[in-house]
Amino acid sequence: MSRVSQKPPLVLDPETRAHLEKVSVARTAPVAHVERAGILLAFVRGETVSAIARRFHTNRVKVNDTINRALQVGARAALSDLPRSGRPPVIPDEAKAWVVSLASQKPKDLGYAEELWTTRLLAQHARDHCEEKGHPSLRKLGRGTVSKILAANQLKPHKIEYFLERRDPDFDTKMANVLFVYKQVELLRAEETPPLVAVLSYDEKQVIGNRAPDLPPVPGKHPAVQRDHEYVRHGTLSLLCGIDLLNGEVLGRVEHRHRSREFIAWLKQADAHYAEGWKIRVILDNHSAHTSKESRAYLATVPNRFEFIFTPTHGSWLNLIEVLFSKLARTLLWGIRADSPEELTARIEQHLEALNQQPVVFRWKHALEEIAAS
């Protein structure tokens, strides 16, 4: 007697099944994508893991991993390798902060003839003095790492040319998947009971408080708001936000950090918000929290509930949530200062509530006519 599978069934909508069938026989698709599409189709037909492994001349572990990924993040996302978190940083934050403090000074004030830093000079100075300053991790600091530290802190004490790192090998495939979802959204808006589509993206806003209160504009004296140039840094907050592409409703959370546990909290919020049985499709970037062990463990408890569509590396512009964040930056967050993280949290939540009272539907129109609807 054959063993009965303990896995939940993998539910595929007609569009996803057609996509898998197309990939499974494609001659130009990556070999791994072809194999994974075939594995998922065989599982949907009721074949056992052992039978599938024999059919594709592979092992049960690879078959199980492919099926579990599809149950957690959706069949389309399961065709590609999930992003990995990478190696942990070897330079602690304290050492990076010291490099930033150096970049905030002029080289001539530290005994050099130069007026402005170059990445070479800044890296050399850091290597020469890191031991005495208690930052031995910078002994082999290079120009490239200096550039990354400065860019992360929005500092440009030198003139430098930036190069884009190697393009995502699956860029075209991932972009097509995102645009295909936008095409489906346009068609689903015409239906009476469309399924749920949500879009998720992340951003963070630094909390800055005033040392002195702002002065209002005064006619004939100063036309603009007057503000003390000094400020207090209270830390950072992260806005975890998704927007429903069908009705414009915003699902947002304000957290002190944006780790896996905060991402899982947002997923649970989305799961509670939509009725049981709805498919929740999420377009999101390749942040490590989205595919971490903790996140996948939660997704395994709600099989077939979520489907992830990942934007390509350096393709965040494909995510419509960026339009909302741009609007927030130009309205709510422009010039904002708060006296505490709690105040900023309350103001952001108040703004999101106001947005949901008059939701705005964002639409992607560029190149959609080139995407097939089926």
C-alpha positions as a printed NumPy array, in Angstrom:
array([[  0.   ,   0.   ,   0.   ],
       [  1.398,   3.402,  -0.97 ],
       [  1.997,   5.912,   1.776],
       [ -0.601,   8.69 ,   2.107],
       [  0.98 ,  12.127,   1.85 ],
       [  0.741,  14.279,   4.986],
       [  1.271,  17.499,   3.055],
       [ -1.595,  19.9  ,   2.426],
       [ -2.753,  19.948,  -1.197],
       [ -1.229,  22.613,  -3.42 ],
       [ -4.028,  24.759,  -4.861],
       [ -3.318,  26.409,  -8.222],
       [ -5.508,  28.948,  -9.954],
       [ -5.898,  28.487, -13.737],
       [ -3.38 ,  31.226, -14.581],
       [ -0.69 ,  29.763, -12.309],
       [ -1.271,  26.226, -13.609],
       [ -0.964,  27.47 , -17.197],
       [  2.252,  29.302, -16.288],
       [  3.747,  26.154, -14.721],
       [  2.81 ,  24.04 , -17.728],
       [  4.423,  26.574, -20.041],
       [  7.642,  26.702, -17.998],
       [  7.821,  22.902, -17.64 ],
       [  8.273,  22.48 , -21.41 ],
       [ 10.148,  25.705, -22.154],
       [ 13.495,  25.346, -23.9  ],
       [ 14.791,  28.793, -22.984],
       [ 13.849,  28.815, -19.282],
       [ 16.496,  27.969, -16.622],
       [ 16.844,  24.229, -16.058],
       [ 16.013,  24.596, -12.364],
       [ 12.771,  26.427, -13.204],
       [ 11.741,  23.709, -15.682],
       [ 12.4  ,  20.961, -13.134],
       [ 10.577,  22.751, -10.301],
       [  7.56 ,  23.462, -12.494],
       [  7.391,  19.776, -13.396],
       [  7.688,  18.747,  -9.75 ],
       [  4.828,  21.013,  -8.689],
       [  2.576,  19.848, -11.516],
       [  3.279,  16.213, -10.636],
       [  2.454,  16.89 ,  -6.977],
       [ -0.819,  18.578,  -7.948],
       [ -1.697,  15.499, -10.036],
       [ -1.365,  13.387,  -6.884],
       [  2.012,  11.72 ,  -7.393],
       [  3.987,  10.88 ,  -4.258],
       [  7.253,  12.545,  -3.35 ],
       [  9.155,   9.303,  -4.029],
       [  7.54 ,   8.877,  -7.431],
       [  8.318,  12.481,  -8.344],
       [ 11.943,  12.048,  -7.259],
       [ 12.288,   8.966,  -9.477],
       [ 10.639,  10.695, -12.43 ],
       [ 13.051,  13.637, -12.327],
       [ 16.09 ,  11.57 , -11.289],
       [ 16.566,  13.57 ,  -8.121],
       [ 16.14 ,  13.066,  -4.382],
       [ 13.236,  13.43 ,  -1.976],
       [ 14.857,  16.376,  -0.181],
       [ 14.858,  18.541,  -3.307],
       [ 11.265,  17.561,  -4.124],
       [ 10.102,  18.287,  -0.561],
       [ 11.875,  21.661,  -0.542],
       [ 10.232,  22.687,  -3.812],
       [  6.742,  21.667,  -2.649],
       [  7.132,  23.297,   0.773],
       [  8.314,  26.541,  -0.839],
       [  5.252,  26.568,  -3.091],
       [  2.946,  26.003,  -0.127],
       [  4.613,  28.864,   1.748],
       [  5.202,  31.602,  -0.836],
       [  3.238,  30.456,  -3.887],
       [  4.04 ,  28.333,  -6.928],
       [  5.432,  31.147,  -9.092],
       [  7.884,  32.35 ,  -6.452],
       [  8.93 ,  28.752,  -5.735],
       [ 10.406,  28.414,  -9.224],
       [ 13.236,  30.837,  -8.386],
       [ 15.86 ,  30.523,  -5.668],
       [ 14.73 ,  32.476,  -2.62 ],
       [ 17.02 ,  35.346,  -1.583],
       [ 19.517,  34.525,   1.147],
       [ 20.526,  36.78 ,   3.994],
       [ 24.254,  36.568,   3.21 ],
       [ 27.205,  36.682,   5.55 ],
       [ 26.83 ,  38.628,   8.81 ],
       [ 28.617,  41.991,   8.856],
       [ 32.201,  41.878,  10.12 ],
       [ 32.403,  45.604,  10.919],
       [ 30.31 ,  46.571,  13.982],
       [ 28.089,  49.632,  14.019],
       [ 30.412,  51.464,  16.42 ],
       [ 33.284,  51.233,  13.936],
       [ 31.074,  52.424,  11.088],
       [ 29.926,  55.359,  13.218],
       [ 33.572,  56.32 ,  13.759],
       [ 34.184,  56.333,   9.984],
       [ 31.11 ,  58.547,   9.576],
       [ 32.424,  60.935,  12.231],
       [ 35.738,  61.158,  10.338],
       [ 33.92 ,  61.904,   7.089],
       [ 32.053,  64.708,   8.858],
       [ 35.345,  66.484,   9.524],
       [ 37.715,  68.126,   7.056],
       [ 41.018,  66.344,   6.322],
       [ 42.958,  69.596,   6.972],
       [ 41.61 ,  69.614,  10.536],
       [ 43.279,  66.222,  11.047],
       [ 46.655,  67.309,   9.726],
       [ 46.308,  66.709,   5.992],
       [ 46.813,  69.185,   3.17 ],
       [ 43.61 ,  68.127,   1.406],
       [ 40.407,  70.116,   1.843],
       [ 38.072,  67.225,   0.91 ],
       [ 38.221,  63.519,   1.566],
       [ 38.765,  60.907,  -1.1  ],
       [ 37.8  ,  57.335,  -0.383],
       [ 41.474,  56.342,  -0.569],
       [ 42.571,  58.966,   1.968],
       [ 39.674,  58.252,   4.337],
       [ 40.326,  54.487,   4.221],
       [ 44.064,  55.039,   4.841],
       [ 43.421,  57.337,   7.812],
       [ 40.985,  54.836,   9.319],
       [ 43.484,  51.967,   8.946],
       [ 46.275,  54.035,  10.521],
       [ 44.28 ,  55.091,  13.588],
       [ 41.688,  52.334,  14.111],
       [ 43.727,  50.45 ,  16.727],
       [ 44.182,  53.429,  19.024],
       [ 40.503,  54.317,  18.682],
       [ 39.394,  50.817,  19.62 ],
       [ 38.151,  49.655,  16.197],
       [ 40.481,  46.795,  15.129],
       [ 37.893,  45.519,  12.634],
       [ 38.961,  48.369,  10.323],
       [ 42.561,  47.185,   9.946],
       [ 41.888,  46.086,   6.359],
       [ 39.311,  48.73 ,   5.504],
       [ 39.156,  49.354,   1.757],
       [ 37.825,  52.109,  -0.447],
       [ 34.798,  50.05 ,  -1.476],
       [ 33.678,  49.511,   2.113],
       [ 34.165,  53.218,   2.823],
       [ 31.874,  54.04 ,  -0.126],
       [ 29.178,  51.719,   1.219],
       [ 29.358,  53.194,   4.72 ],
       [ 29.091,  56.749,   3.367],
       [ 26.233,  55.876,   1.016],
       [ 24.299,  54.188,   3.821],
       [ 24.533,  57.391,   5.86 ],
       [ 23.813,  59.729,   2.921],
       [ 27.22 ,  61.393,   3.152],
       [ 29.215,  62.642,   0.15 ],
       [ 32.435,  64.231,   1.434],
       [ 34.173,  63.334,  -1.845],
       [ 33.39 ,  62.918,  -5.537],
       [ 32.88 ,  59.292,  -6.457],
       [ 31.368,  57.376,  -9.352],
       [ 28.925,  54.634,  -8.375],
       [ 28.492,  51.434, -10.353],
       [ 25.5  ,  49.156, -10.289],
       [ 26.345,  45.657,  -9.127],
       [ 25.751,  42.619, -11.327],
       [ 22.196,  42.487, -12.701],
       [ 19.762,  39.923, -11.331],
       [ 20.027,  36.898, -13.693],
       [ 16.261,  36.403, -13.35 ],
       [ 15.467,  40.114, -13.815],
       [ 13.32 ,  39.659, -16.94 ],
       [ 11.397,  36.7  , -15.49 ],
       [ 10.682,  38.45 , -12.197],
       [  9.69 ,  41.661, -13.966],
       [  7.298,  39.703, -16.19 ],
       [  5.751,  38.075, -13.096],
       [  5.174,  41.484, -11.497],
       [  3.687,  42.986, -14.654],
       [  1.508,  39.899, -15.109],
       [ -0.007,  40.539, -11.674],
       [ -0.678,  44.176, -12.61 ],
       [ -2.399,  42.936, -15.777],
       [ -4.56 ,  40.588, -13.716],
       [ -5.473,  43.455, -11.401],
       [ -6.768,  45.506, -14.328],
       [ -8.989,  42.598, -15.385],
       [-10.148,  41.775, -11.857],
       [-11.311,  45.33 , -11.189],
       [-14.133,  44.72 , -13.656],
       [-15.368,  41.642, -11.76 ],
       [-17.93 ,  41.774,  -8.976],
       [-16.038,  39.583,  -6.483],
       [-12.327,  39.776,  -7.345],
       [ -9.789,  37.866,  -5.232],
       [ -7.455,  39.768,  -2.919],
       [ -4.258,  41.279,  -4.255],
       [ -1.965,  43.122,  -1.839],
       [  1.32 ,  44.907,  -2.369],
       [  3.958,  45.078,   0.337],
       [  7.039,  47.243,   0.681],
       [  9.219,  48.612,   3.497],
       [ 10.592,  51.989,   4.489],
       [ 11.992,  53.647,   7.588],
       [ 11.863,  57.219,   8.855],
       [ 14.301,  58.717,  11.326],
       [ 12.663,  60.359,  14.326],
       [ 14.034,  63.889,  14.888],
       [ 12.963,  66.144,  17.728],
       [ 13.425,  69.897,  18.128],
       [ 15.567,  71.582,  20.759],
       [ 13.342,  74.675,  20.469],
       [  9.744,  74.987,  19.215],
       [  9.061,  76.043,  15.622],
       [  8.076,  79.657,  15.029],
       [  5.063,  80.234,  12.75 ],
       [  5.259,  82.494,   9.675],
       [  4.856,  86.205,  10.401],
       [  3.803,  88.64 ,   7.611],
       [  6.504,  91.212,   6.864],
       [  9.024,  89.509,   9.161],
       [  9.64 ,  85.925,   8.057],
       [  7.296,  84.267,   5.52 ],
       [  8.233,  80.671,   6.317],
       [  8.242,  78.498,   9.426],
       [ 11.373,  79.222,  11.489],
       [ 13.159,  76.225,  12.987],
       [ 16.184,  75.825,  15.208],
       [ 18.965,  74.198,  13.178],
       [ 19.877,  71.933,  16.108],
       [ 17.907,  68.748,  16.661],
       [ 17.78 ,  65.599,  18.792],
       [ 17.984,  62.112,  17.332],
       [ 15.52 ,  59.762,  18.975],
       [ 16.22 ,  56.69 ,  16.828],
       [ 14.42 ,  55.167,  13.857],
       [ 11.026,  53.704,  13.145],
       [ 10.022,  51.357,  10.335],
       [  6.763,  51.607,   8.43 ],
       [  5.637,  48.164,   7.211],
       [  2.989,  48.852,   4.669],
       [  0.922,  47.09 ,   1.999],
       [ -1.634,  48.571,  -0.343],
       [ -4.528,  46.647,  -1.881],
       [ -4.334,  47.208,  -5.623],
       [ -8.036,  46.516,  -6.094],
       [ -9.515,  49.005,  -3.631],
       [ -6.602,  51.202,  -2.512],
       [ -6.886,  50.194,   1.14 ],
       [ -3.637,  50.522,   3.112],
       [ -2.5  ,  47.952,   5.688],
       [  0.291,  49.483,   7.726],
       [  2.247,  48.918,  10.921],
       [  4.799,  51.157,  12.618],
       [  7.564,  49.207,  14.33 ],
       [ 10.879,  50.047,  15.947],
       [ 12.661,  47.531,  13.701],
       [ 11.982,  45.54 ,  10.529],
       [ 13.101,  41.997,  11.288],
       [ 11.382,  38.709,  10.574],
       [  9.132,  38.993,  13.615],
       [  7.808,  42.379,  12.475],
       [  7.238,  41.039,   8.95 ],
       [  5.372,  38.037,  10.378],
       [  3.233,  40.418,  12.442],
       [  2.259,  42.217,   9.227],
       [  1.437,  38.891,   7.558],
       [ -0.785,  37.979,  10.498],
       [ -2.467,  41.374,  10.208],
       [ -3.171,  40.717,   6.521],
       [ -4.358,  37.176,   7.293],
       [ -6.829,  38.498,   9.878],
       [ -7.991,  41.324,   7.609],
       [ -9.124,  39.186,   4.671],
       [-11.772,  36.466,   4.743],
       [-10.752,  32.833,   5.001],
       [-10.232,  31.214,   1.623],
       [ -8.933,  34.327,  -0.121],
       [ -5.541,  34.142,  -1.824],
       [ -3.257,  36.93 ,  -0.634],
       [ -0.739,  37.869,  -3.325],
       [  2.081,  40.081,  -2.151],
       [  4.53 ,  41.918,  -4.387],
       [  7.64 ,  42.578,  -2.338],
       [ 11.385,  43.06 ,  -2.528],
       [ 14.216,  40.696,  -1.612],
       [ 14.719,  41.693,   2.022],
       [ 16.134,  38.764,   4.006],
       [ 13.215,  38.883,   6.465],
       [ 10.803,  37.886,   3.688],
       [ 12.38 ,  34.44 ,   3.226],
       [ 13.954,  33.831,   6.625],
       [ 13.451,  30.585,   8.543],
       [ 11.088,  32.358,  10.927],
       [  8.933,  33.765,   8.124],
       [  8.781,  30.465,   6.261],
       [  7.876,  28.65 ,   9.484],
       [  4.866,  30.946,   9.854],
       [  3.895,  30.56 ,   6.197],
       [  3.937,  26.787,   6.66 ],
       [  1.128,  27.171,   9.217],
       [ -1.11 ,  28.831,   6.605],
       [ -0.478,  26.807,   3.42 ],
       [ -1.898,  28.218,   0.175],
       [ -2.833,  31.454,   1.941],
       [ -0.017,  33.683,   0.632],
       [  1.693,  33.958,  -2.734],
       [  4.848,  36.066,  -3.025],
       [  5.913,  37.807,  -6.227],
       [  9.463,  39.11 ,  -5.78 ],
       [ 10.71 ,  42.18 ,  -7.589],
       [ 14.144,  41.779,  -9.227],
       [ 17.281,  43.059,  -7.548],
       [ 17.482,  46.808,  -8.242],
       [ 13.876,  46.596,  -9.439],
       [ 12.061,  48.197,  -6.508],
       [ 10.707,  50.776,  -8.983],
       [  8.402,  48.009, -10.249],
       [  6.589,  47.955,  -6.903],
       [  3.601,  50.302,  -6.816],
       [  3.948,  50.76 ,  -3.057],
       [  6.874,  53.053,  -3.849],
       [  4.348,  55.539,  -5.257],
       [  2.615,  55.664,  -1.879],
       [  5.923,  56.041,  -0.027],
       [  6.941,  58.849,  -2.381],
       [  3.66 ,  60.592,  -1.625],
       [  4.21 ,  60.131,   2.121],
       [  7.71 ,  61.587,   1.823],
       [  6.364,  64.667,   0.01 ],
       [  3.421,  65.244,   2.351],
       [  3.386,  63.734,   5.851],
       [  7.14 ,  63.159,   6.298],
       [  8.387,  66.334,   4.583],
       [ 10.022,  68.478,   7.281],
       [  8.438,  66.457,  10.083],
       [  9.972,  66.45 ,  13.542],
       [  8.637,  64.722,  16.619],
       [  9.565,  64.789,  20.275],
       [  9.399,  61.013,  20.665],
       [  8.964,  57.806,  18.644],
       [  5.512,  57.473,  20.193],
       [  4.449,  60.843,  18.79 ],
       [  5.671,  60.013,  15.292],
       [  3.996,  56.588,  15.457],
       [  0.677,  58.178,  16.373],
       [  0.954,  60.746,  13.573],
       [  1.77 ,  58.107,  10.956],
       [ -1.102,  55.868,  12.109],
       [ -3.447,  58.868,  12.029],
       [ -2.357,  59.623,   8.457],
       [ -2.876,  55.998,   7.342],
       [ -6.353,  56.029,   8.88 ],
       [ -7.15 ,  59.189,   6.928],
       [ -5.902,  57.554,   3.711],
       [ -8.255,  54.618,   4.217],
       [-11.228,  56.954,   4.614],
       [-10.694,  58.048,   1.009],
       [ -8.56 ,  55.282,  -0.529],
       [ -6.768,  55.919,  -3.804],
       [ -6.295,  53.037,  -6.267],
       [ -2.81 ,  53.011,  -7.795],
       [ -2.505,  51.659, -11.327],
       [  0.447,  50.456, -13.387],
       [ -0.106,  51.286, -17.051],
       [  3.284,  51.169, -18.766],
       [  3.784,  48.184, -21.126],
       [  0.723,  46.319, -19.819],
       [ -0.623,  46.012, -23.359],
       [  2.368,  43.759, -24.101],
       [  1.414,  41.289, -21.344],
       [ -0.933,  38.444, -22.251],
       [ -3.962,  38.137, -20.016],
       [ -3.958,  34.329, -19.901]])
